[in-house]
């Protein structure tokens, strides 16, 4: 009986120690799930934007004659 009581006391002590963390995660679960979903949406949007960048660059028209006036790094032709 002493051993059983000691085991029970150990279990109750462990439960008391663990309860605040469990309570916190239960209360915060839905908010954290929404935040993760929003973050994933943002990352997906960024990935799609970056994946489309080559197509945007290819459509852009550059005027090479304007580059001569810029004197990029002091180099001129």
C-alpha positions, 0 to 999 in steps of 0.5 A: 500500500505504501508503494501504491500511495507513493506511485499515486503521489508521484503521478499527482505531482507530475500532473500538477507540474504538467497542467499549466502547459496543457492548459495553455496549449488548449487555450492557444490552439485555435489562435495558433492554428489561425496564425499558422494558416495565415503564415502559410498563405503569405508564404504561398503568395510570396512563392507564387509571386517569385515564381512569376518574376521571370515572366514579368521580367521578360515582358518588360521593355528595356531601352539600352540607350538610357543605360549610357547616361547612368554611368553605372560604376563610372563605366561609360562607352 
